[in-house]
Amino acid sequence: MDTQCAEEEMIGVSSSVENITYLEHLHKYVYKGHDRARRWIHQYVDYQQHVICDEIKVH
């Protein structure tokens, strides 16, 4: 196997692990109560909007 294929395979594996971790956290917070799920999702959305604003300021 050449190095490019090995690197692509590792990227695919790490993406799968990140997706599983995300789903585990989502499941955990949704089933602990509606307030916790709402707070966690709201914080995630705020973080994404903050990142977009920073990218605009850089350009």
C-alpha positions, -999 to +999 in steps of 0.1 A: +000+000+000+015+034-009+016+062+016-012+083+000-036+054+004-025+048+040-030+085+048-064+086+032-074+055+052-062+071+084-082+103+077-113+082+071-108+063+103-103+095+123-134+111+107-155+080+117-142+082+153-151+119+155-186+112+142-191+085+167-178+107+195-202+135+184-231+111+184-222+097+219-222+133+233-254+142+216-271+110+229-258+117+264-271+152+266-304+146+249-313+118+273-302+138+304-329+163+300-341+189+275-324+218+292-290+202+289-295+193+253-307+228+244-277+245+262-252+222+246-266+227+210-269+265+217-232+267+227-222+248+196-241+272+173-226+302+191-191+288+186-198+282+149-210+318+144-180+331+163-156+312+140-174+326+109-170+362+122-133+356+129-127+343+094-144+374+079-123+398+101-091+380+089-099+387+052 
